[in-house]
Every structure is written in structure tokens, then in C-alpha cells.
Amino acid sequence: MIITLYHCVSARSFRPLWLLEELGLPYALKMLPFPPRALARSFLQENPLGTVPLLVDGETRMTESTAICEYLAARHSPGTLGVAVDDAAYGAYLNWLHMSDATLTFPQTLVLRYTHFEPAERLQPQVAQDYSRWFLARLRAVDAVVQHQDFICAGRFTAADVTVAYALMLASHLGLDAQFSPAVAAYWARMQDRPAFQRALAVQHQAARDQGVPTTPAPDIRP
């Protein structure tokens, strides 16, 4: 059965979309307006949380973007875009997969919420500023690595680069990329140069147009 990915433009579901393009796997892309739990209520029948991503691969159903990337890499490119358990880099690989969402993406979701998604009376500029600083402070871990190597771990491009680079993509939508260090900015530029990244961008926008979904990343998140 063909893999199906439910996706909103440039949401965290971009991670598995990009990885599917890196892997060259056939897939069906189901576009949803953001946030789907409010604007596509029928989607709750597929995912009661109403969040993206949702990846369906036969009997497998997954909703965590970094777990989906780990799954796809292990299942479809072991030792290539994934890292084998007996590889010395396996621990670093897992750490980056989890850090990319729990440490690098999470604080940015609070910036989004308290600058764009709450009603005017509930906006919290101080919260947004504090969590922007938190994200940029945690980004020092990425800087320490990419000052000395082209990829985040294992000496080659892996699914961990996809998951970490998505956090940089979100930061660029929020205008935080102006504060990237030179090494992080160069790393982000390398990731954007990848043909599969560029294909994923084109595919999501074409699919959104074809399916009648707005093509902006999310309401009002562009600087």
C-alpha cells in the first residue's frame, strides 16, 4: 500500500515530506488547512488530536514528526539516511532526532502562539521574547557541531539533518534566522540547497493549490 502523509504547508509534517523526497518513495500527500483541528474537522476521524503529521503506512499510523523520520529511515534506508545501532554515531543520531523537536521546535511553538494565534487580548510579547531567547540559546549546540562538519552527525546527511533543519526553517518563518551564527546560517543554506528539500517545497505548494488549501506556511507567521 502506498504511504499517505497528511500535511499542512511548512508545518512539522514537512519533516517526513522532505524525507520521503530524499528516499524517493511513492506517497500520497493530503493537504489540510492550518490548524486542521479547527478548519478541517473531518480530519479528527483520522487523528483525534487533529494535528499533523499523520503518516499511514499499511497498518502503521504515526503522528510524531521525528519518530516518522526515524521510522522511514530505518525501514527504507538503513545505514544511509538512518544510523545503525552498532554505529558509533547511533547515540548522537537519536539525541539529535529528539532534540530537534523537544528542544529546538518546542520553544518556537510558544512564540507562534503568543504572537500570532491567540486573540489580541491574550498575546504575550514577553513570553514570545523569552522563548525566542531560549531557542537561540539551545541553538548553540547546533553551532558547536556545524562549525566543524557539514552534517549534524555520522559524517553524512541523515534523517537527523532533516529534523534539525526543519527547526531552522520554522525559525526563518519567525524572523529568528537573522540571529543565526555564521556556521548555523551556512548549514541552513546547505540544507536548502538539497534537491529533495526544494522538491518538497514545490510539491507541498502544488498539492495545496490542487487541493484548494492556502499556500502560506500558517496564518501570519511570516515576518
N, C-alpha and C positions, 0 to 999 in steps of 0.2 A: 504494500500500500504506500502511496506517496505521502511524504511528510507534509503536514499542514501547519503553518505558522500564523497565528493571529497577532496583528501588529498595529500600532499607531505610529505615525510619522515621527521618526527620531526619538521615540521613547526607548526604554531599556530593552525592548524587543528588537531594537536594531542590532544588539549583540548577536543573537542567533541568526538574524538575517544576514549579517556580514559573514558569519562563519559558514553558513550554507553556501554563500557565493565562493568563499575560499575553497570549500570542499568540492564544489561543482556538482552538488546533489540536486536532483529534481525536487521541487516542492511547490505547494500551492500557498499563495500569500493572501490572507484575508485581512483587508484593511478595516480599521474601526476609527470613528471619531474620538477625540480625546476630551474628557475621560470617558471611556466606554461604559463604566458603571452608571453614568448619568445620561449619556447620549445614545447608547445602544443597549437598551435594557434587555433585549432578547439574548444578548451575549451571556447574561447571567445563567442561562441554561447550560452553557458550555463551561463557564468558570464562575462559580458562585461569588468569588471575590470581585468579579468584574474588572480584573486587571490584565494587562499584557506584560510579558508574552504569555501565550498559551501555545505550546507545541504538542501536536498529536502525531504520534508515530506508531501506527497499529494500536496496540493496547496501552501503549505508553502515553501518559499525559503529564506534562511538566509546566510549571508556572514561574520558576526562578531562572532569571536570565543567565546567571553564571553557571548554575547547575546544568542548564540546557547546553551551554557551550562545552562543559566538561563531558557531558554525555555524547554529544555529536563527535567531539574529537576522539574520545576513547573508542567509540563504536565504528567510526568511519575513517579515522586516520591515526591509529595507534602508533606512537613513536614519531609522528610527523607533526601534526598540529596539537597532538596530545603529548604527554610525557609519561613514559612507562614507570611503573612502581619501583623498578630496580635501577632507575636512572638517578644519579646523584642529585639532579635538579628537581626531582619529584616534589620534595617538600616545599621548595621555593615556588614551584608552579602552583601547587594547591594554595599556598599562602596568598599569592597574587590574585588568584581567581576569587578568593573570598574577600580579600582586602579591597578589591576593585569596587565591590558593591557596598559592603558593610562600612568601609572607612572612607572611600572616595566619592561614591554616589550618594549615600545616605544624607550627609550634611547639605548637599545641594538640593535635595528634595524639600528641605525645610526653607531654604532660600526661595525656591519656587513658590511654596505655599504662602509664605508670609510677605511676598512681594507681588504676586500675580493672581493667586487662586482664591484668596479669602475676600469677603466683602470689604469695602473701603474701611469700615469701622473696626475691622479685625486685623488689618495689616499691621505688621510688626517690624518696622525698619531695623530696630536694634537686634532683633532675633536674626534677621537676614544677614546683617553685617557680621554678627558673631559667628554664624555658621559658615559664612564665606571665608572668614579668617581661619576657622577650623579646617575647612577643606584645603586651603592653601598651605597650612602648616603640615598637614598629612601628606601633601604632595611632595614634601622634601624627601620622602622615601623613594619616590619615583626618580626624582632628580639625582639622588645618590647613585642609582643604578645606571641611568642612561647618560650620565656624564662619561661613562667608561665603556659602554657597549651599546650596540644598535637596538637590541631587543631586551625585553624585561627579564627573561630567564632562559636557561638552557642553551644560550648561544645561538638561538634561531627564533624565527617567528613561530609563536604558538597561540593557542586559544587564550592564554593569559594576556597577550598583547591586545587581542580583540576586546577583552573585558576592561582592561585598564584604559585603553584608548577611548572607549565609549565615555568614561568619566571625563576625559578631556574634551570630548565632543559636547557633552552637556555643559561643561564649564564655558566653552566658546559661545554657546547659545545664551548664557547668562552674562557674558561680557567679562568673565574672570580670566580669560586667556591673556589679557593684557598684562597680567601679573605672573605669567609662567616664567620660569627661569629660562635662559638661553638653551640649556640642554633639554628641558621638557618641551619647549617650543619646537626644537629641531626634531625630537622624537615624534611629536604630534604631526609635524609636516611629513615625516616618513610614512607614518601610518595612513595619512590621507592620500599619499601617492600610490598606495597599493591598488592595482586594478580591481580587486574584489570589493574594496571599500567604495570605489567610485561606481561600480556596478550596483552595489546595494543602495546607494543614494538614488541612482537613476531608477532602479526597479521600484523602490518604495513610492517615489513621486508619480511614476507612470501608473502603478497599481492604484494609488489614491485617486488620480484623475479618472481612471477607468471605472472605479467603484463609487465615484461621487463623494469622496471623503476630502476634507480640507487638506491642503498640502503643506501648510505651515507646521513647524515642529510641535506646537501646542499653543493655546491661546496666549498671545502677548509675551512669550518668553524671549523673543529676540531683542537684543539691546537696541 
